[in-house]
Amino acid sequence: MRLSRSFLPTLKENPAEAQIVSHRLMLRAGLIRQTASGIYAWLPAGLKVLRNISQIVREEQDRIGAQEVLMPTLQSADLWKRSGRYDAYGPEMLRIQDRHKRELLYGPTNEEMITDLFGQAVKSYKDLPQVLYHIQWKFRDEMRPRFGVMRGREFLMKDAYSFDLDYDSAVATYRRMLLAYLRTFQRLGVRAVPMRADTGPIGGELSHEFLILAPTGESGVFYDAALEEQDWLDEPVDVEDPKALEAFYTRVTTPYAATDEMHDTTAWESVPEARRREGRGVEVGHIFHFGTKYTQSMDVAVSGPEGAPVYPEMGSYGIGVSRLAGAIIEASHDEAGIIWPDAVAPFRAAILNLKVGDETCDAVCERIYNTNTEAFLYDDRTDRAGAKFADADLMGHPWQIVVGPRSAKEGRVELKRRATGERQDVSVEEALALVLAG
C-alpha cells in the first residue's frame, strides 16, 4: 500500500477520551474509529491485524480437528427459552422484535444455537466427538463500555463448542484445546499464561483463563517461571493419545499459576522465590467444560452404545480476537508507539523514501515495494523525514527500510528493527531477505 493513497488517518496527539495505551495508540495509528458508545469501525490497517489474528486462531483450531462453521449474529429467543437462559441473562443481552413481533436477540454467545444445530444433525454416539467453531461478531450491552476494543459492546470472538460421549472423552478434547490455545498465543508473539479459573456450580478443574502479561491488566497474576520455558510449537504431543495428552496437561497445570481471585498464598510460598513471577494480566481466552448443562436443558440426546439415549458432554472455548488486538498493544509498545509482533502486523515493513522525486531513491523504493506490495507500506509522501520516522514508529511495523539519496546510489538501505531499535546498513537484497523471511 502507498501511504499517499491510503486510508490511514494518524493522529499526532492523544485523544482525550482514550484512557489506556492500546485505545490511544489504536486511534492514533489509524486502526479504528468509534461510531457509537463501545462500537468501533476497523479501518484498513486494523482490519489486516484482525485478519492476521483470526487466521492463526483458525489454523490452530483446524490442526486439532475442529471444524469451522458460521452462525448468524441474530438468534431466535425461543432457543434461549429452551435452555432457560433468556430471562436469566440480564440487560447485557440486546433483545429485538422483527416486523412479525417475533423475538430475536443479538447473540452474546452461541451455546444454544450450536446445541440446536448439533441436535438436528447428530443422532448416534458413532458420530462423536464433534468440535465446531466460528469467528463471529458478538454484542453485549455493557453498562459502561470503556478502554476501546478491550471492553467494547461489539467484539469479534472465536468460540468453539465440543460434544463428547462421556466425561473421559470430554477431558481429552479439553486438553487438545488447551494445547491449541498455547500454540495460538505463541504464534501470535505473546505469552499468555493459563490460569485455573472458577468452575462455578459445575465444579471440577476443567476451566482455564489465558492472560497476556501487561502492566495495565485488570487482574493480578502469580505464576511459576517454569511456564515461561515451554516451547509449545515444538511440543511433540500426539493429540490422539490420551496418555500423551495427560502428560502434557500435567506439565501445564503442575507449575503454580493463579489470578488474584484464585491466589493461594500457602501454595505460592512453596514456589522457589527465584521462580516467582507477579504482575498484571489481560484475559484474552477462556476454556470451560460444562458437562450436560445445555444438552439436558434443551433435550438434545444421541443414541448410546446400548441403544439408550445419552446426553453428550459439552465444553466451550473462547478467544477474544478483537480484544487480542488491544491486548497485544498493551503488552508490546513504547513511548513512540506500537511494536507489533511479526505474525500480526498489518505490514512487515515500512519503506521510508527520504527524498521523494530523487530518481535513484524513487527507483530503489519502487523496486522494494513491487517485490511484495501486500507486505510493505510505502511512505511516498513528500513530508519531512522526521514525520515519516514518527509515523513508522507509531504504527509499529516490525521493520523500517530507510532509503536516502546517498545510500541509494550504492544500492544500500538502512534497516531498522522496531522491537530493538537496532539499525544496520545492508544491500537491498539483504533487506528483502531479512524482512520477508518466514
C-alpha positions as CSV (number, residue, x, y, z in Angstrom):
1,M,0.0,0.0,0.0
2,R,1.2,3.5,-0.9
3,L,0.8,5.8,2.1
4,S,0.0,8.8,-0.1
5,R,-3.1,6.9,-1.3
6,S,-4.1,5.0,1.8
7,F,-6.9,5.5,4.3
8,L,-4.6,5.6,7.4
9,P,-5.7,8.7,9.4
10,T,-3.0,9.0,12.0
11,L,-3.2,11.5,14.9
12,K,-0.3,13.4,16.5
13,E,-2.0,14.0,19.8
14,N,-3.6,11.5,22.3
15,P,-7.4,11.6,22.0
16,A,-8.9,12.9,25.3
17,E,-11.4,10.0,25.5
18,A,-8.7,7.3,25.4
19,Q,-7.8,6.2,28.9
20,I,-5.4,3.3,28.3
21,V,-2.4,2.8,26.0
22,S,-4.0,0.4,23.5
23,H,-7.0,2.7,23.0
24,R,-4.8,5.8,22.4
25,L,-2.4,4.0,20.0
26,M,-5.2,2.3,18.0
27,L,-6.8,5.7,17.4
28,R,-3.5,7.5,16.8
29,A,-2.3,4.8,14.4
30,G,-5.5,4.9,12.3
31,L,-6.6,1.3,13.2
32,I,-10.1,2.1,14.5
33,R,-12.6,4.9,14.8
34,Q,-15.6,4.9,17.3
35,T,-19.0,5.0,15.7
36,A,-21.1,4.7,18.8
37,S,-20.5,4.0,22.5
38,G,-18.4,0.8,22.7
39,I,-18.7,0.2,18.9
40,Y,-15.8,0.7,16.5
41,A,-15.2,0.6,12.8
42,W,-12.0,-1.2,11.8
43,L,-10.0,0.8,9.2
44,P,-7.8,-1.0,6.6
45,A,-4.7,-1.4,8.8
46,G,-6.7,-2.5,11.8
47,L,-8.7,-5.0,9.7
48,K,-5.5,-6.5,8.4
49,V,-4.5,-7.1,12.1
50,L,-7.9,-8.7,12.8
51,R,-7.5,-11.0,9.8
52,N,-3.9,-12.0,10.8
53,I,-5.0,-12.9,14.3
54,S,-8.1,-14.7,13.0
55,Q,-6.1,-16.8,10.6
56,I,-3.6,-18.0,13.2
57,V,-6.5,-18.9,15.5
58,R,-8.2,-20.7,12.6
59,E,-5.2,-22.7,11.7
60,E,-4.6,-24.0,15.2
61,Q,-8.3,-24.9,15.6
62,D,-8.1,-26.8,12.4
63,R,-4.9,-28.5,13.5
64,I,-6.7,-30.3,16.3
65,G,-9.6,-31.4,14.2
66,A,-12.1,-28.6,15.0
67,Q,-14.5,-27.7,12.1
68,E,-15.4,-24.2,11.2
69,V,-19.0,-23.0,10.7
70,L,-20.5,-19.6,10.6
71,M,-23.6,-18.9,12.7
72,P,-25.7,-15.8,12.3
73,T,-25.4,-12.8,14.7
74,L,-29.2,-12.8,15.3
75,Q,-30.7,-15.7,17.2
76,S,-34.3,-16.7,18.0
77,A,-35.3,-16.1,21.6
78,D,-37.0,-19.5,21.5
79,L,-33.6,-21.2,21.6
80,W,-32.7,-19.4,24.8
81,K,-36.1,-20.1,26.4
82,R,-35.4,-23.8,25.8
83,S,-32.2,-23.6,27.8
84,G,-33.8,-21.4,30.5
85,R,-31.3,-18.5,29.9
86,Y,-33.4,-16.0,28.1
87,D,-34.9,-14.3,31.2
88,A,-31.9,-15.0,33.4
89,Y,-29.2,-13.4,31.1
90,G,-29.9,-9.8,32.1
91,P,-29.7,-6.4,30.4
92,E,-26.4,-7.2,28.6
93,M,-28.5,-9.0,26.0
94,L,-29.8,-6.9,23.2
95,R,-33.4,-8.0,22.5
96,I,-35.1,-7.3,19.3
97,Q,-38.6,-7.8,17.7
98,D,-39.0,-8.2,13.9
99,R,-41.9,-6.9,12.0
100,H,-43.9,-10.0,12.8
101,K,-43.4,-9.5,16.5
102,R,-41.0,-12.5,16.7
103,E,-38.5,-12.2,19.5
104,L,-34.8,-12.2,18.4
105,L,-31.6,-11.3,20.1
106,Y,-28.1,-10.2,19.0
107,G,-26.0,-13.2,20.1
108,P,-23.7,-12.6,23.1
109,T,-22.7,-16.3,22.9
110,N,-23.7,-19.4,21.0
111,E,-24.2,-22.4,23.3
112,E,-28.0,-22.6,22.5
113,M,-27.6,-22.3,18.7
114,I,-24.8,-24.7,18.4
115,T,-26.5,-27.3,20.6
116,D,-29.7,-27.0,18.4
117,L,-27.7,-27.4,15.2
118,F,-25.9,-30.4,16.6
119,G,-29.1,-32.0,17.7
120,Q,-30.7,-31.6,14.3
121,A,-27.8,-33.5,12.6
122,V,-26.2,-35.9,15.1
123,K,-28.3,-38.9,16.3
124,S,-25.7,-41.6,17.2
125,Y,-22.7,-41.9,19.5
126,K,-20.8,-43.1,16.5
127,D,-20.7,-39.5,15.2
128,L,-18.9,-38.3,18.3
129,P,-16.8,-36.4,19.2
130,Q,-17.6,-33.2,17.3
131,V,-15.8,-29.8,17.8
132,L,-17.4,-26.9,15.9
133,Y,-16.2,-23.3,16.0
134,H,-16.8,-20.0,14.3
135,I,-15.3,-16.5,14.3
136,Q,-18.1,-14.0,14.5
137,W,-19.2,-10.6,15.9
138,K,-21.0,-10.6,19.2
139,F,-22.7,-7.9,21.3
140,R,-23.0,-7.4,25.0
141,D,-24.7,-4.2,26.2
142,E,-22.1,-3.2,28.7
143,M,-23.3,-0.6,31.2
144,R,-20.1,1.5,30.8
145,P,-18.1,0.4,27.8
146,R,-14.5,1.7,28.0
147,F,-10.9,1.1,27.2
148,G,-11.6,1.0,23.4
149,V,-11.8,-2.6,22.0
150,M,-10.7,-4.0,25.3
151,R,-14.2,-3.6,26.7
152,G,-16.5,-2.6,23.9
153,R,-20.0,-3.7,23.3
154,E,-19.5,-5.3,19.9
155,F,-16.5,-7.6,19.6
156,L,-15.1,-10.3,17.3
157,M,-14.7,-13.7,19.0
158,K,-13.7,-17.2,18.2
159,D,-16.0,-19.6,20.1
160,A,-15.7,-23.3,19.8
161,Y,-18.1,-26.0,21.2
162,S,-17.4,-29.6,21.8
163,F,-19.7,-32.6,22.1
164,D,-18.4,-35.9,23.6
165,L,-20.0,-39.2,24.5
166,D,-18.6,-39.2,28.1
167,Y,-16.5,-37.3,30.6
168,D,-13.2,-39.0,29.7
169,S,-13.6,-38.1,26.1
170,A,-14.6,-34.6,27.0
171,V,-11.4,-34.3,29.1
172,A,-9.3,-35.4,26.1
173,T,-11.0,-32.8,24.0
174,Y,-10.4,-30.1,26.6
175,R,-6.7,-31.0,26.7
176,R,-6.4,-30.8,22.9
177,M,-7.9,-27.3,23.1
178,L,-5.6,-26.2,25.8
179,L,-2.6,-27.2,23.6
180,A,-4.2,-25.4,20.6
181,Y,-4.5,-22.2,22.7
182,L,-0.9,-22.3,23.9
183,R,0.3,-22.8,20.4
184,T,-2.0,-20.0,19.1
185,F,-0.7,-17.4,21.6
186,Q,2.9,-18.3,21.0
187,R,2.4,-17.9,17.2
188,L,0.8,-14.5,17.9
189,G,4.0,-13.4,19.5
190,V,2.7,-13.0,23.1
191,R,3.0,-15.0,26.3
192,A,-0.4,-16.0,27.6
193,V,-0.3,-17.8,30.9
194,P,-3.0,-20.4,31.5
195,M,-4.7,-19.8,34.9
196,R,-7.1,-22.1,36.6
197,A,-10.5,-20.4,36.7
198,D,-13.6,-20.8,38.9
199,T,-15.9,-23.5,37.5
200,G,-18.9,-22.3,39.5
201,P,-21.7,-24.7,40.2
202,I,-20.4,-27.2,37.6
203,G,-17.4,-28.0,39.8
204,G,-14.3,-29.9,38.8
205,E,-11.0,-28.5,37.5
206,L,-11.7,-28.0,33.8
207,S,-11.7,-24.3,33.4
208,H,-8.7,-22.1,32.4
209,E,-8.3,-18.4,31.6
210,F,-5.5,-17.2,29.4
211,L,-3.9,-13.9,30.4
212,I,-1.4,-11.8,28.5
213,L,1.0,-10.1,30.8
214,A,0.6,-6.3,30.6
215,P,1.0,-3.5,33.2
216,T,-2.5,-2.3,32.6
217,G,-4.1,-5.7,33.0
218,E,-7.3,-5.9,35.1
219,S,-6.2,-9.0,37.0
220,G,-3.2,-9.6,39.3
221,V,-1.3,-12.8,38.2
222,F,1.0,-15.1,40.1
223,Y,2.9,-17.9,38.3
224,D,5.9,-20.1,38.3
225,A,8.6,-19.1,35.8
226,A,8.6,-22.8,34.6
227,L,5.7,-21.8,32.4
228,E,8.0,-19.3,30.5
229,E,10.3,-22.1,29.5
230,Q,8.0,-24.2,27.3
231,D,8.0,-24.1,23.5
232,W,4.5,-25.3,22.7
233,L,5.0,-25.1,18.9
234,D,7.7,-27.8,19.1
235,E,6.0,-29.8,21.8
236,P,5.6,-33.4,20.4
237,V,2.1,-34.2,21.7
238,D,0.1,-36.9,20.0
239,V,-3.3,-35.4,20.3
240,E,-5.0,-38.8,19.6
241,D,-3.2,-40.5,22.5
242,P,-4.9,-40.0,25.9
243,K,-1.7,-40.8,27.8
244,A,0.3,-38.2,25.8
245,L,-2.5,-35.6,26.5
246,E,-2.5,-36.4,30.2
247,A,1.3,-36.0,30.4
248,F,1.0,-32.7,28.5
249,Y,-1.7,-31.5,30.8
250,T,0.3,-32.4,33.9
251,R,3.2,-30.3,32.6
252,V,1.0,-27.3,32.1
253,T,-1.0,-27.5,35.3
254,T,1.6,-28.6,37.8
255,P,3.5,-25.2,38.0
256,Y,1.7,-22.7,40.1
257,A,-0.5,-20.1,38.2
258,A,-3.4,-18.1,39.5
259,T,-5.1,-14.8,39.3
260,D,-5.6,-12.7,42.4
261,E,-9.1,-14.1,42.7
262,M,-7.8,-17.7,43.0
263,H,-4.5,-17.0,44.6
264,D,-3.4,-19.4,47.3
265,T,-0.7,-17.8,49.5
266,T,0.3,-21.1,51.1
267,A,0.9,-22.8,47.7
268,W,2.6,-19.7,46.4
269,E,5.2,-19.8,49.2
270,S,6.2,-23.3,48.1
271,V,7.4,-21.9,44.8
272,P,11.1,-21.1,44.9
273,E,11.5,-17.3,45.3
274,A,13.7,-17.1,42.2
275,R,10.9,-18.6,40.1
276,R,8.0,-16.4,41.4
277,R,6.6,-14.1,38.8
278,E,4.0,-11.4,39.7
279,G,2.3,-8.8,37.5
280,R,-0.9,-7.8,35.8
281,G,-2.7,-9.7,33.0
282,V,-5.4,-9.1,30.4
283,E,-7.7,-12.0,29.8
284,V,-7.9,-13.0,26.1
285,G,-9.2,-16.5,26.2
286,H,-11.3,-18.9,28.4
287,I,-11.9,-22.7,28.0
288,F,-14.5,-24.4,30.1
289,H,-16.1,-27.8,30.4
290,F,-19.8,-27.6,31.5
291,G,-21.0,-31.2,31.1
292,T,-24.6,-31.8,30.0
293,K,-25.9,-28.4,31.1
294,Y,-27.2,-27.5,27.6
295,T,-27.8,-30.9,26.1
296,Q,-30.1,-31.8,29.0
297,S,-31.9,-28.5,29.3
298,M,-32.5,-28.5,25.5
299,D,-33.2,-32.2,25.4
300,V,-30.5,-33.0,22.8
301,A,-29.5,-36.6,23.1
302,V,-27.8,-39.3,20.9
303,S,-28.3,-43.0,20.8
304,G,-25.7,-44.6,23.0
305,P,-23.8,-47.9,22.6
306,E,-26.5,-49.8,24.3
307,G,-29.3,-48.0,22.4
308,A,-30.3,-45.8,25.3
309,P,-30.3,-42.0,24.9
310,V,-27.2,-40.2,26.1
311,Y,-26.8,-36.5,26.7
312,P,-23.4,-35.5,25.2
313,E,-20.8,-33.7,27.4
314,M,-20.0,-30.2,26.2
315,G,-17.3,-27.6,26.5
316,S,-16.9,-24.1,25.3
317,Y,-13.7,-22.4,24.2
318,G,-13.4,-18.7,23.5
319,I,-10.7,-16.3,22.2
320,G,-11.4,-12.6,22.0
321,V,-10.0,-11.8,18.6
322,S,-10.7,-8.0,18.6
323,R,-9.7,-7.9,22.3
324,L,-6.4,-9.5,21.4
325,A,-5.5,-6.7,19.1
326,G,-5.7,-4.3,22.0
327,A,-4.1,-6.7,24.5
328,I,-1.1,-7.2,22.2
329,I,-0.5,-3.5,22.1
330,E,-0.8,-3.3,25.9
331,A,1.9,-5.9,26.2
332,S,4.1,-4.6,23.3
333,H,4.6,-0.8,22.9
334,D,6.9,2.0,23.9
335,E,6.7,5.8,24.2
336,A,6.9,6.1,20.4
337,G,4.0,3.7,19.5
338,I,3.0,0.2,18.8
339,I,5.6,-2.7,18.5
340,W,3.7,-5.4,16.5
341,P,4.9,-9.0,16.6
342,D,5.7,-10.1,13.1
343,A,2.8,-12.5,12.8
344,V,0.0,-10.0,13.4
345,A,1.5,-6.7,12.0
346,P,-0.6,-5.1,9.2
347,F,2.6,-4.7,7.2
348,R,6.0,-6.4,7.5
349,A,7.9,-3.2,6.8
350,A,7.5,0.5,6.1
351,I,9.6,1.8,3.2
352,L,10.6,5.4,4.0
353,N,11.6,7.4,1.0
354,L,13.6,10.3,2.4
355,K,13.8,12.2,-0.9
356,V,10.7,11.7,-3.0
357,G,11.4,12.9,-6.5
358,D,15.0,11.8,-6.5
359,E,15.3,9.4,-9.4
360,T,17.6,6.9,-7.5
361,C,15.6,7.0,-4.3
362,D,12.3,6.5,-6.2
363,A,13.8,3.6,-8.2
364,V,15.1,1.8,-5.2
365,C,11.8,2.2,-3.3
366,E,9.7,1.1,-6.2
367,R,11.9,-2.0,-6.6
368,I,11.5,-3.0,-3.0
369,Y,7.8,-2.2,-2.9
370,N,7.0,-4.2,-6.1
371,T,8.6,-7.2,-4.6
372,N,5.6,-7.7,-2.4
373,T,3.0,-4.9,-2.3
374,E,1.0,-6.6,0.4
375,A,4.0,-6.8,2.7
376,F,5.1,-3.2,2.5
377,L,3.6,0.2,3.4
378,Y,5.5,2.6,1.1
379,D,5.7,6.1,2.6
380,D,5.9,8.0,-0.6
381,R,4.6,11.3,0.9
382,T,6.6,14.5,0.5
383,D,6.6,15.1,4.2
384,R,9.9,15.7,6.1
385,A,11.9,12.7,7.3
386,G,11.1,13.3,11.0
387,A,7.3,12.9,10.3
388,K,7.9,9.7,8.4
389,F,10.1,8.2,11.2
390,A,7.5,9.2,13.8
391,D,4.6,7.7,11.9
392,A,6.5,4.4,11.2
393,D,7.3,4.1,14.9
394,L,3.7,4.9,15.9
395,M,2.2,2.3,13.5
396,G,4.6,-0.3,14.8
397,H,5.8,-2.1,11.6
398,P,8.3,-4.8,12.6
399,W,10.9,-3.3,10.1
400,Q,11.7,0.1,8.6
401,I,13.6,0.3,5.3
402,V,15.1,3.8,5.1
403,V,16.1,4.9,1.6
404,G,18.2,8.1,1.3
405,P,19.9,9.5,-1.8
406,R,23.5,8.8,-0.7
407,S,22.9,5.1,0.2
408,A,20.5,4.6,-2.7
409,K,23.3,5.3,-5.2
410,E,25.2,2.4,-3.8
411,G,22.3,0.1,-3.8
412,R,22.1,0.1,0.0
413,V,19.5,1.0,2.6
414,E,19.2,1.4,6.4
415,L,17.2,-1.4,8.0
416,K,15.7,-0.8,11.4
417,R,14.2,-3.4,13.7
418,R,11.3,-1.7,15.5
419,A,11.4,-4.0,18.6
420,T,15.0,-3.4,19.4
421,G,15.9,-0.2,17.6
422,E,18.8,-1.9,16.0
423,R,19.9,-0.3,12.7
424,Q,22.1,-1.9,10.0
425,D,23.4,-0.8,6.7
426,V,22.6,-3.5,4.2
427,S,22.1,-4.1,0.5
428,V,18.6,-4.1,-1.0
429,E,18.8,-7.9,-1.4
430,E,19.8,-8.4,2.2
431,A,17.0,-6.1,3.4
432,L,14.4,-8.1,1.5
433,A,15.7,-11.4,2.7
434,L,15.5,-10.3,6.4
435,V,12.1,-8.6,6.1
436,L,10.4,-11.3,4.1
437,A,11.9,-14.3,6.0
438,G,9.2,-16.6,7.2
